């Protein structure tokens, strides 16, 4: 074969290989950008009020969750404040820059539930567990940190719903304390029997929902 034809054939082979590499690279980029993100197909129930935080580095960085392996329960640590007030604090961090903090949900003193961060994104609430958990901040009336009956009923309902959506059990529901050792939620760290009662109530609710037609 003449040298000119050999060079032409070699050039064509290199061009085909380069094109294949580009195509494979483009497919990988497309897959990465459109891969299944946990929570992407979850619809917020009508008993949850969705008031998402503005995108900002301090409370909603829009970083995708890697997976959802658990639910972390917190208390707000600010007695008597409402769900709306705590949601506003998170939103204002975009302006004040005083901390990195947020939660996916806040449960209020009267049982209201606000969603602050989509279930596809991390919230700044549970330290090293942020990448793989959904966080719930819970309001309380006084320094003791015990949740009212109305608040507890909504917390149980919300937690059971999240367990159903992400195929979790009560074993996957933990306190902030179980992640970092922080006394949070205070009453349920200082009274572990109350935490066990919460998990037992959650088990009963999950069993009830599973048995429903």
C-alpha positions as CSV (number, residue, x, y, z in Angstrom):
1,X,0.0,0.0,0.0
2,X,1.4,3.4,-0.9
3,X,2.6,5.5,2.0
4,X,0.1,8.2,1.3
5,X,-2.8,5.8,1.6
6,X,-1.4,4.3,4.8
7,X,-1.1,7.8,6.3
8,X,-4.7,8.6,5.2
9,X,-6.0,5.4,6.7
10,X,-4.2,6.0,10.0
11,X,-5.6,9.5,10.2
12,X,-9.1,8.2,9.6
13,X,-8.7,5.6,12.4
14,X,-7.4,8.2,14.8
15,X,-10.4,10.4,13.9
16,X,-12.9,7.6,14.5
17,X,-11.3,6.8,17.8
18,X,-11.3,10.5,18.8
19,X,-15.0,10.8,17.8
20,X,-15.9,7.7,19.9
21,X,-14.0,9.1,22.9
22,X,-15.9,12.4,22.6
23,X,-19.3,10.5,22.3
24,X,-18.6,8.4,25.3
25,X,-17.4,11.5,27.3
26,X,-20.6,13.3,26.4
27,X,-22.7,10.3,27.5
28,X,-20.9,10.2,30.8
29,X,-21.4,13.9,31.4
30,X,-25.1,13.6,30.5
31,X,-25.5,10.6,32.9
32,X,-23.8,12.5,35.7
33,X,-25.9,15.6,35.3
34,X,-29.2,13.6,35.0
35,X,-28.4,10.7,37.3
36,X,-31.1,9.7,39.8
37,X,-31.0,12.1,42.7
38,X,-32.6,10.9,45.9
39,X,-36.0,12.7,46.4
40,X,-36.3,13.8,42.8
41,X,-39.6,12.0,42.4
42,X,-41.0,12.7,45.8
43,X,-44.1,14.9,45.9
44,X,-44.7,17.1,49.0
45,X,-48.0,16.2,50.7
46,X,-50.7,18.9,51.1
47,X,-50.2,19.1,54.9
48,X,-46.7,20.4,54.4
49,X,-46.2,24.1,53.5
50,X,-43.4,24.5,51.1
51,X,-41.4,27.7,51.6
52,X,-38.0,27.0,50.1
53,X,-35.1,29.1,51.1
54,X,-33.4,31.3,48.5
55,X,-30.3,29.7,46.9
56,X,-27.3,30.9,48.9
57,X,-24.0,29.4,50.3
58,X,-25.1,29.8,53.9
59,X,-28.4,27.9,54.2
60,X,-29.2,26.4,50.7
61,X,-26.1,25.7,48.6
62,X,-28.1,23.4,46.2
63,X,-25.6,20.6,46.7
64,X,-27.3,17.3,45.7
65,X,-27.9,14.7,48.3
66,X,-25.7,11.6,47.6
67,X,-28.4,9.3,49.1
68,X,-30.9,9.2,51.9
69,X,-30.0,6.7,54.5
70,X,-31.7,8.3,57.5
71,X,-33.7,11.1,59.1
72,X,-32.1,13.3,61.8
73,X,-34.3,14.9,64.5
74,X,-33.2,18.2,66.1
75,X,-34.7,20.8,68.4
76,X,-34.4,24.5,67.5
77,X,-32.9,25.4,70.9
78,X,-34.8,28.7,70.9
79,X,-37.8,28.2,73.2
80,X,-41.2,29.6,72.1
81,X,-40.2,30.5,68.5
82,X,-42.4,29.4,65.6
83,X,-41.6,27.4,62.6
84,X,-41.9,30.6,60.5
85,X,-39.4,32.4,62.7
86,X,-36.9,29.6,62.4
87,X,-37.4,29.4,58.6
88,X,-36.8,33.2,58.5
89,X,-33.6,32.8,60.4
90,X,-32.3,30.3,57.9
91,X,-33.3,32.6,55.0
92,X,-31.7,35.7,56.5
93,X,-28.3,33.9,56.7
94,X,-28.1,34.7,52.9
95,X,-27.7,38.3,54.1
96,X,-26.1,38.1,57.5
97,X,-23.5,35.4,56.7
98,X,-23.3,34.7,60.4
99,X,-23.5,30.9,60.2
100,X,-24.1,27.9,58.0
101,X,-27.5,26.4,59.1
102,X,-30.7,25.1,57.7
103,X,-33.1,22.1,57.8
104,X,-35.3,20.3,55.3
105,X,-38.3,20.7,57.5
106,X,-39.4,22.7,60.6
107,X,-42.2,21.4,62.8
108,X,-44.0,24.2,64.7
109,X,-45.5,24.7,68.1
110,X,-49.0,24.1,66.7
111,X,-48.1,21.2,64.5
112,X,-47.5,23.2,61.3
113,X,-44.8,21.8,59.0
114,X,-42.7,24.0,56.8
115,X,-40.3,22.6,54.1
116,X,-37.3,24.8,53.7
117,X,-34.9,22.7,51.5
118,X,-35.9,20.3,48.7
119,X,-35.4,16.6,49.3
120,X,-32.9,16.5,46.4
121,X,-30.5,18.8,48.3
122,X,-28.4,18.8,51.5
123,X,-29.3,21.0,54.4
124,X,-26.7,22.4,56.8
125,X,-28.0,20.7,60.0
126,X,-26.4,17.4,60.8
127,X,-22.6,18.0,60.3
128,X,-20.9,15.0,58.7
129,X,-24.4,13.4,58.1
130,X,-25.6,16.2,55.8
131,X,-24.8,14.3,52.6
132,X,-27.0,11.3,53.3
133,X,-29.8,12.4,55.7
134,X,-33.0,14.4,55.8
135,X,-33.1,16.8,58.8
136,X,-36.1,18.0,60.8
137,X,-35.9,20.9,63.2
138,X,-38.6,20.8,65.9
139,X,-40.0,23.8,67.9
140,X,-40.5,23.6,71.6
141,X,-42.2,25.8,74.2
142,X,-39.6,26.1,76.9
143,X,-36.0,25.4,77.9
144,X,-36.7,21.7,78.7
145,X,-37.2,21.1,75.0
146,X,-40.1,18.6,75.3
147,X,-42.3,18.6,72.2
148,X,-46.0,19.4,72.6
149,X,-48.7,16.8,71.7
150,X,-49.5,18.8,68.5
151,X,-45.9,19.1,67.6
152,X,-45.2,15.4,68.3
153,X,-48.2,14.3,66.2
154,X,-46.9,16.2,63.2
155,X,-43.3,15.0,63.8
156,X,-44.5,11.4,63.8
157,X,-46.6,11.9,60.7
158,X,-43.7,13.6,58.8
159,X,-41.1,11.1,59.9
160,X,-43.3,8.1,58.9
161,X,-43.9,9.7,55.5
162,X,-40.2,10.2,54.9
163,X,-39.6,6.6,56.0
164,X,-42.2,5.4,53.5
165,X,-40.7,7.6,50.6
166,X,-37.1,6.5,51.2
167,X,-37.7,2.9,52.3
168,X,-36.4,3.5,55.9
169,X,-37.4,2.1,59.3
170,X,-37.2,3.5,62.8
171,X,-33.7,2.2,63.0
172,X,-32.7,4.9,60.4
173,X,-34.3,7.7,62.5
174,X,-31.7,9.2,64.8
175,X,-31.0,12.3,67.0
176,X,-28.5,15.0,66.2
177,X,-26.8,13.6,69.4
178,X,-26.3,10.3,67.7
179,X,-24.2,12.0,65.0
180,X,-22.1,14.4,66.9
181,X,-22.8,14.0,70.6
182,X,-24.5,17.4,70.8
183,X,-27.3,17.5,73.3
184,X,-30.0,17.8,70.6
185,X,-32.9,17.3,70.8
186,X,-32.3,18.2,74.5
187,X,-35.3,16.6,76.2
188,X,-34.9,13.4,74.1
189,X,-31.2,13.1,75.0
190,X,-31.7,13.7,78.7
191,X,-34.7,11.4,78.7
192,X,-33.8,8.5,76.5
193,X,-37.0,6.7,77.5
194,X,-38.9,9.5,75.8
195,X,-36.9,8.9,72.6
196,X,-37.6,5.2,72.8
197,X,-41.3,6.0,73.2
198,X,-41.1,8.2,70.0
199,X,-39.5,5.3,68.1
200,X,-42.1,2.9,69.4
201,X,-44.9,5.2,68.3
202,X,-43.2,5.5,64.9
203,X,-43.0,1.8,64.5
204,X,-46.7,1.5,65.3
205,X,-47.6,4.2,62.7
206,X,-45.4,2.5,60.1
207,X,-47.1,-0.8,60.7
208,X,-50.5,0.8,60.5
209,X,-49.6,2.4,57.2
210,X,-48.1,-0.8,55.8
211,X,-51.3,-2.7,56.7
212,X,-53.6,-0.1,55.1
213,X,-55.2,-1.3,51.8
